[in-house]
Amino acid sequence: MTNNLKNWTDDFSTLVEKYAEFVMDSMDTKTMEQFVFDTLVSSYNEYSEGELISEIREFYGEETLEGFGVELKEGPDDVTV
């Protein structure tokens, strides 16, 4: 049995980067904004609630969490939305 897999390039990661740049350059601003939004939402949906709250707290502070309607209580695991 022969292996039908072919290596088309010696540097697949470079091909990936060039294609990503090509696709990005072909996007208008609205399309790029929607893509970034969809990608972020998809990524954040993989987080647990605690992980997301910890990230928001670390990068943007508790004031941002409060602005999103998250009420922080005294215990580290006691968070309500």
Beta strands, then each sheet from edge to edge (+ up, - down):
strand 1: 71-72
strand 2: 79-80
sheet 1: 1+ 2-
end
